[in-house]
Amino acid sequence: MPEMAAIFCADCGTECALVDGRDVDTHDPEIADVRVWACPVCPASWAHHAAIADGPAAAPAGAETRNAREVLAERLVVPLVREGSGGIEGAMPLAIDRLTNFLAHRMGIEPEECEVARFNLDQCRQAWSELRGVRFADVLEHAQRHRGTKRRAPASGDGVAA
């Protein structure tokens, strides 16, 4: 079985460990009886452990960052995905993919790094700024303008168009 990559705190960058939730906060009922990924430096910086993936469900973070992620998703990301999918369940993955590529381009990061659950506080603020006032039509325009640009191989110079 391959070794799992290290997990780092979104707030300070310190490597996190899988611990009992009570070790993080004995009074928080959300994590009292579960395993969480916690930062040894930042108090109350944690993320749920996803047993199926055998890793964190998000990048461990403190309350302010977790709240910023939740607000960003609830007020901007989810409504854009709904708009893009027309509320059709089967269309949601494509809407998410297009929105992810759009936001990654705007933020100057790779699409693989563009996941709200992994953002730090500054990235949440940047994503909010980039998505505020955006309609899904803007996302579609971006998708059409950048269709295939990352997958296209460079021309070899032998007269064959790329």
PyRosetta script that sets phi, psi and omega in degrees:
from pyrosetta import init, pose_from_sequence

init()
pose = pose_from_sequence("MPEMAAIFCADCGTECALVDGRDVDTHDPEIADVRVWACPVCPASWAHHAAIADGPAAAPAGAETRNAREVLAERLVVPLVREGSGGIEGAMPLAIDRLTNFLAHRMGIEPEECEVARFNLDQCRQAWSELRGVRFADVLEHAQRHRGTKRRAPASGDGVAA")
pose.set_psi(1, 130.4)
pose.set_omega(1, -177.6)
pose.set_phi(2, -67.1)
pose.set_psi(2, 147.5)
pose.set_omega(2, 179.0)
pose.set_phi(3, -71.9)
pose.set_psi(3, 139.8)
pose.set_omega(3, -178.7)
pose.set_phi(4, -75.0)
pose.set_psi(4, 142.6)
pose.set_omega(4, 176.8)
pose.set_phi(5, -67.1)
pose.set_psi(5, 152.7)
pose.set_omega(5, 179.0)
pose.set_phi(6, -63.7)
pose.set_psi(6, 148.7)
pose.set_omega(6, 179.9)
pose.set_phi(7, -109.6)
pose.set_psi(7, 130.9)
pose.set_omega(7, -176.5)
pose.set_phi(8, -120.8)
pose.set_psi(8, 147.5)
pose.set_omega(8, 178.3)
pose.set_phi(9, -67.3)
pose.set_psi(9, 132.1)
pose.set_omega(9, 178.8)
pose.set_phi(10, -69.4)
pose.set_psi(10, -23.7)
pose.set_omega(10, -176.4)
pose.set_phi(11, -85.8)
pose.set_psi(11, -38.8)
pose.set_omega(11, -175.5)
pose.set_phi(12, -125.7)
pose.set_psi(12, -12.5)
pose.set_omega(12, 178.6)
pose.set_phi(13, 85.7)
pose.set_psi(13, 4.2)
pose.set_omega(13, 179.7)
pose.set_phi(14, -76.5)
pose.set_psi(14, 144.5)
pose.set_omega(14, 177.7)
pose.set_phi(15, -65.8)
pose.set_psi(15, 136.3)
pose.set_omega(15, -177.0)
pose.set_phi(16, -103.1)
pose.set_psi(16, 163.1)
pose.set_omega(16, 179.7)
pose.set_phi(17, -128.3)
pose.set_psi(17, 155.0)
pose.set_omega(17, 176.0)
pose.set_phi(18, -83.0)
pose.set_psi(18, 119.6)
pose.set_omega(18, -175.9)
pose.set_phi(19, -136.7)
pose.set_psi(19, 170.3)
pose.set_omega(19, 173.4)
pose.set_phi(20, -73.5)
pose.set_psi(20, 136.9)
pose.set_omega(20, -178.2)
pose.set_phi(21, -55.9)
pose.set_psi(21, -31.2)
pose.set_omega(21, 178.6)
pose.set_phi(22, -66.2)
pose.set_psi(22, -24.6)
pose.set_omega(22, 177.1)
pose.set_phi(23, -69.5)
pose.set_psi(23, -22.5)
pose.set_omega(23, -179.3)
pose.set_phi(24, -89.2)
pose.set_psi(24, -50.3)
pose.set_omega(24, -178.4)
pose.set_phi(25, -154.4)
pose.set_psi(25, 107.9)
pose.set_omega(25, -177.4)
pose.set_phi(26, -68.7)
pose.set_psi(26, -17.2)
pose.set_omega(26, -176.2)
pose.set_phi(27, -102.4)
pose.set_psi(27, -1.2)
pose.set_omega(27, -178.3)
pose.set_phi(28, -92.8)
pose.set_psi(28, 107.1)
pose.set_omega(28, -177.2)
pose.set_phi(29, -65.5)
pose.set_psi(29, -21.4)
pose.set_omega(29, 179.6)
pose.set_phi(30, -65.6)
pose.set_psi(30, -29.8)
pose.set_omega(30, -176.4)
pose.set_phi(31, -122.1)
pose.set_psi(31, 4.3)
pose.set_omega(31, -174.9)
pose.set_phi(32, -57.4)
pose.set_psi(32, -39.6)
pose.set_omega(32, -174.1)
pose.set_phi(33, -114.9)
pose.set_psi(33, 26.6)
pose.set_omega(33, -179.1)
pose.set_phi(34, -132.5)
pose.set_psi(34, 166.4)
pose.set_omega(34, 174.7)
pose.set_phi(35, -89.8)
pose.set_psi(35, 138.9)
pose.set_omega(35, 179.5)
pose.set_phi(36, -135.5)
pose.set_psi(36, 158.1)
pose.set_omega(36, 172.0)
pose.set_phi(37, -91.1)
pose.set_psi(37, 122.1)
pose.set_omega(37, -174.3)
pose.set_phi(38, -128.3)
pose.set_psi(38, 148.4)
pose.set_omega(38, 177.2)
pose.set_phi(39, -87.8)
pose.set_psi(39, 131.2)
pose.set_omega(39, 178.9)
pose.set_phi(40, -75.8)
pose.set_psi(40, -11.3)
pose.set_omega(40, -176.9)
pose.set_phi(41, -100.8)
pose.set_psi(41, -47.9)
pose.set_omega(41, -176.6)
pose.set_phi(42, -87.7)
pose.set_psi(42, 120.5)
pose.set_omega(42, 177.5)
pose.set_phi(43, -64.7)
pose.set_psi(43, 136.6)
pose.set_omega(43, 177.7)
pose.set_phi(44, 62.1)
pose.set_psi(44, 26.1)
pose.set_omega(44, 173.4)
pose.set_phi(45, -97.3)
pose.set_psi(45, 112.6)
pose.set_omega(45, -175.0)
pose.set_phi(46, -153.6)
pose.set_psi(46, 169.5)
pose.set_omega(46, 172.7)
pose.set_phi(47, -149.4)
pose.set_psi(47, 145.1)
pose.set_omega(47, 177.1)
pose.set_phi(48, -60.1)
pose.set_psi(48, 149.5)
pose.set_omega(48, 173.4)
pose.set_phi(49, -89.1)
pose.set_psi(49, 126.1)
pose.set_omega(49, 177.1)
pose.set_phi(50, -93.3)
pose.set_psi(50, 102.7)
pose.set_omega(50, -174.5)
pose.set_phi(51, -59.3)
pose.set_psi(51, -39.2)
pose.set_omega(51, -178.0)
pose.set_phi(52, -63.1)
pose.set_psi(52, -43.9)
pose.set_omega(52, 179.9)
pose.set_phi(53, -86.3)
pose.set_psi(53, -9.5)
pose.set_omega(53, -176.2)
pose.set_phi(54, 51.2)
pose.set_psi(54, 50.3)
pose.set_omega(54, 178.7)
pose.set_phi(55, -165.7)
pose.set_psi(55, -176.5)
pose.set_omega(55, -179.0)
pose.set_phi(56, -73.0)
pose.set_psi(56, 146.7)
pose.set_omega(56, 176.9)
pose.set_phi(57, -76.0)
pose.set_psi(57, -18.7)
pose.set_omega(57, 178.9)
pose.set_phi(58, -155.3)
pose.set_psi(58, 172.0)
pose.set_omega(58, 173.3)
pose.set_phi(59, -73.5)
pose.set_psi(59, 130.4)
pose.set_omega(59, 178.9)
pose.set_phi(60, -55.5)
pose.set_psi(60, 137.8)
pose.set_omega(60, -177.9)
pose.set_phi(61, -158.1)
pose.set_psi(61, 160.7)
pose.set_omega(61, 177.4)
pose.set_phi(62, -77.0)
pose.set_psi(62, 176.2)
pose.set_omega(62, -175.4)
pose.set_phi(63, -58.6)
pose.set_psi(63, -40.8)
pose.set_omega(63, -177.9)
pose.set_phi(64, -63.6)
pose.set_psi(64, -43.4)
pose.set_omega(64, 179.3)
pose.set_phi(65, -68.8)
pose.set_psi(65, -43.2)
pose.set_omega(65, 178.4)
pose.set_phi(66, -60.9)
pose.set_psi(66, -40.5)
pose.set_omega(66, 178.4)
pose.set_phi(67, -65.7)
pose.set_psi(67, -42.9)
pose.set_omega(67, 179.3)
pose.set_phi(68, -61.5)
pose.set_psi(68, -40.4)
pose.set_omega(68, 176.9)
pose.set_phi(69, -61.5)
pose.set_psi(69, -45.3)
pose.set_omega(69, -178.0)
pose.set_phi(70, -62.9)
pose.set_psi(70, -44.9)
pose.set_omega(70, -179.6)
pose.set_phi(71, -66.1)
pose.set_psi(71, -43.0)
pose.set_omega(71, 178.3)
pose.set_phi(72, -59.1)
pose.set_psi(72, -47.3)
pose.set_omega(72, -179.7)
pose.set_phi(73, -65.1)
pose.set_psi(73, -48.2)
pose.set_omega(73, -174.8)
pose.set_phi(74, -65.9)
pose.set_psi(74, -40.6)
pose.set_omega(74, -172.5)
pose.set_phi(75, -95.3)
pose.set_psi(75, -24.8)
pose.set_omega(75, -177.4)
pose.set_phi(76, -122.4)
pose.set_psi(76, -50.1)
pose.set_omega(76, -173.0)
pose.set_phi(77, -68.9)
pose.set_psi(77, -54.2)
pose.set_omega(77, -177.4)
pose.set_phi(78, -60.5)
pose.set_psi(78, -45.6)
pose.set_omega(78, 177.5)
pose.set_phi(79, -60.8)
pose.set_psi(79, -37.1)
pose.set_omega(79, 178.0)
pose.set_phi(80, -66.9)
pose.set_psi(80, -40.3)
pose.set_omega(80, 178.2)
pose.set_phi(81, -64.5)
pose.set_psi(81, -42.1)
pose.set_omega(81, 177.6)
pose.set_phi(82, -61.9)
pose.set_psi(82, -44.0)
pose.set_omega(82, 178.6)
pose.set_phi(83, -61.3)
pose.set_psi(83, -43.5)
pose.set_omega(83, -177.8)
pose.set_phi(84, -70.7)
pose.set_psi(84, -27.8)
pose.set_omega(84, -178.5)
pose.set_phi(85, -96.4)
pose.set_psi(85, -7.6)
pose.set_omega(85, -176.4)
pose.set_phi(86, 63.4)
pose.set_psi(86, 20.8)
pose.set_omega(86, -179.4)
pose.set_phi(87, 77.2)
pose.set_psi(87, 5.2)
pose.set_omega(87, -179.7)
pose.set_phi(88, -87.7)
pose.set_psi(88, 118.0)
pose.set_omega(88, -176.2)
pose.set_phi(89, -50.9)
pose.set_psi(89, -45.8)
pose.set_omega(89, -177.6)
pose.set_phi(90, -68.0)
pose.set_psi(90, -18.9)
pose.set_omega(90, -179.6)
pose.set_phi(91, -90.2)
pose.set_psi(91, -8.8)
pose.set_omega(91, -176.9)
pose.set_phi(92, -63.7)
pose.set_psi(92, -42.3)
pose.set_omega(92, 180.0)
pose.set_phi(93, -58.5)
pose.set_psi(93, -39.6)
pose.set_omega(93, 178.7)
pose.set_phi(94, -67.9)
pose.set_psi(94, -41.3)
pose.set_omega(94, 177.6)
pose.set_phi(95, -62.5)
pose.set_psi(95, -41.7)
pose.set_omega(95, 177.9)
pose.set_phi(96, -63.4)
pose.set_psi(96, -44.9)
pose.set_omega(96, 179.9)
pose.set_phi(97, -60.7)
pose.set_psi(97, -45.0)
pose.set_omega(97, 180.0)
pose.set_phi(98, -65.2)
pose.set_psi(98, -42.5)
pose.set_omega(98, 179.3)
pose.set_phi(99, -66.2)
pose.set_psi(99, -39.6)
pose.set_omega(99, 178.0)
pose.set_phi(100, -60.5)
pose.set_psi(100, -47.2)
pose.set_omega(100, 179.6)
pose.set_phi(101, -64.0)
pose.set_psi(101, -40.3)
pose.set_omega(101, 178.1)
pose.set_phi(102, -60.6)
pose.set_psi(102, -51.2)
pose.set_omega(102, -178.0)
pose.set_phi(103, -67.0)
pose.set_psi(103, -40.8)
pose.set_omega(103, 178.0)
pose.set_phi(104, -59.2)
pose.set_psi(104, -44.0)
pose.set_omega(104, 178.8)
pose.set_phi(105, -60.9)
pose.set_psi(105, -45.9)
pose.set_omega(105, -179.2)
pose.set_phi(106, -65.8)
pose.set_psi(106, -34.3)
pose.set_omega(106, -178.1)
pose.set_phi(107, -87.3)
pose.set_psi(107, -10.8)
pose.set_omega(107, -179.6)
pose.set_phi(108, 74.0)
pose.set_psi(108, 32.4)
pose.set_omega(108, 177.8)
pose.set_phi(109, -124.3)
pose.set_psi(109, 167.8)
pose.set_omega(109, 177.6)
pose.set_phi(110, -75.8)
pose.set_psi(110, 146.4)
pose.set_omega(110, 178.7)
pose.set_phi(111, -55.1)
pose.set_psi(111, -32.7)
pose.set_omega(111, 179.6)
pose.set_phi(112, -65.8)
pose.set_psi(112, -22.9)
pose.set_omega(112, -179.7)
pose.set_phi(113, -93.0)
pose.set_psi(113, -5.9)
pose.set_omega(113, -172.1)
pose.set_phi(114, -96.1)
pose.set_psi(114, 75.4)
pose.set_omega(114, 178.6)
pose.set_phi(115, -133.0)
pose.set_psi(115, 119.0)
pose.set_omega(115, -175.4)
pose.set_phi(116, -51.5)
pose.set_psi(116, -38.8)
pose.set_omega(116, -178.1)
pose.set_phi(117, -66.8)
pose.set_psi(117, -9.0)
pose.set_omega(117, -179.9)
pose.set_phi(118, -113.3)
pose.set_psi(118, -3.4)
pose.set_omega(118, -178.1)
pose.set_phi(119, -69.0)
pose.set_psi(119, 147.2)
pose.set_omega(119, 168.6)
pose.set_phi(120, -89.4)
pose.set_psi(120, 179.9)
pose.set_omega(120, -175.2)
pose.set_phi(121, -63.0)
pose.set_psi(121, -42.3)
pose.set_omega(121, 178.8)
pose.set_phi(122, -63.6)
pose.set_psi(122, -39.1)
pose.set_omega(122, 177.7)
pose.set_phi(123, -66.6)
pose.set_psi(123, -36.6)
pose.set_omega(123, 176.2)
pose.set_phi(124, -61.7)
pose.set_psi(124, -43.6)
pose.set_omega(124, 179.5)
pose.set_phi(125, -64.9)
pose.set_psi(125, -42.0)
pose.set_omega(125, 178.9)
pose.set_phi(126, -64.7)
pose.set_psi(126, -44.3)
pose.set_omega(126, 179.7)
pose.set_phi(127, -62.2)
pose.set_psi(127, -40.4)
pose.set_omega(127, 177.9)
pose.set_phi(128, -59.2)
pose.set_psi(128, -47.3)
pose.set_omega(128, -179.4)
pose.set_phi(129, -62.1)
pose.set_psi(129, -40.6)
pose.set_omega(129, -177.7)
pose.set_phi(130, -72.8)
pose.set_psi(130, -30.4)
pose.set_omega(130, -175.9)
pose.set_phi(131, -96.7)
pose.set_psi(131, -16.5)
pose.set_omega(131, -178.2)
pose.set_phi(132, -62.8)
pose.set_psi(132, 124.9)
pose.set_omega(132, 179.6)
pose.set_phi(133, 83.8)
pose.set_psi(133, -0.5)
pose.set_omega(133, -179.9)
pose.set_phi(134, -80.0)
pose.set_psi(134, 139.4)
pose.set_omega(134, 172.5)
pose.set_phi(135, -108.4)
pose.set_psi(135, 159.7)
pose.set_omega(135, -179.7)
pose.set_phi(136, -65.8)
pose.set_psi(136, -22.5)
pose.set_omega(136, 175.0)
pose.set_phi(137, -60.0)
pose.set_psi(137, -34.8)
pose.set_omega(137, 176.4)
pose.set_phi(138, -65.7)
pose.set_psi(138, -39.0)
pose.set_omega(138, 179.1)
pose.set_phi(139, -65.3)
pose.set_psi(139, -44.0)
pose.set_omega(139, 178.9)
pose.set_phi(140, -63.9)
pose.set_psi(140, -41.1)
pose.set_omega(140, 177.9)
pose.set_phi(141, -60.3)
pose.set_psi(141, -43.5)
pose.set_omega(141, 177.3)
pose.set_phi(142, -62.0)
pose.set_psi(142, -44.5)
pose.set_omega(142, -179.2)
pose.set_phi(143, -60.2)
pose.set_psi(143, -40.8)
pose.set_omega(143, -179.6)
pose.set_phi(144, -72.1)
pose.set_psi(144, -37.2)
pose.set_omega(144, -179.5)
pose.set_phi(145, -68.9)
pose.set_psi(145, -31.7)
pose.set_omega(145, -176.5)
pose.set_phi(146, -109.3)
pose.set_psi(146, 16.8)
pose.set_omega(146, -178.3)
pose.set_phi(147, -58.2)
pose.set_psi(147, 120.1)
pose.set_omega(147, 173.9)
pose.set_phi(148, 73.6)
pose.set_psi(148, 1.6)
pose.set_omega(148, -175.5)
pose.set_phi(149, -66.6)
pose.set_psi(149, -31.2)
pose.set_omega(149, -179.2)
pose.set_phi(150, -82.9)
pose.set_psi(150, -21.0)
pose.set_omega(150, -176.2)
pose.set_phi(151, -93.7)
pose.set_psi(151, -16.4)
pose.set_omega(151, -175.8)
pose.set_phi(152, -71.7)
pose.set_psi(152, 129.6)
pose.set_omega(152, 177.7)
pose.set_phi(153, -74.9)
pose.set_psi(153, 146.0)
pose.set_omega(153, 178.1)
pose.set_phi(154, -64.7)
pose.set_psi(154, 150.4)
pose.set_omega(154, 178.9)
pose.set_phi(155, -62.8)
pose.set_psi(155, 141.8)
pose.set_omega(155, -177.3)
pose.set_phi(156, -86.7)
pose.set_psi(156, -10.3)
pose.set_omega(156, 179.1)
pose.set_phi(157, 88.6)
pose.set_psi(157, 3.1)
pose.set_omega(157, -177.4)
pose.set_phi(158, -97.7)
pose.set_psi(158, 19.8)
pose.set_omega(158, 176.1)
pose.set_phi(159, 89.8)
pose.set_psi(159, -2.2)
pose.set_omega(159, 178.3)
pose.set_phi(160, -92.8)
pose.set_psi(160, 127.9)
pose.set_omega(160, -179.7)
pose.set_phi(161, -66.8)
pose.set_psi(161, 144.2)
pose.set_omega(161, -179.3)
pose.set_phi(162, -75.9)
pose.dump_pdb("model.pdb")
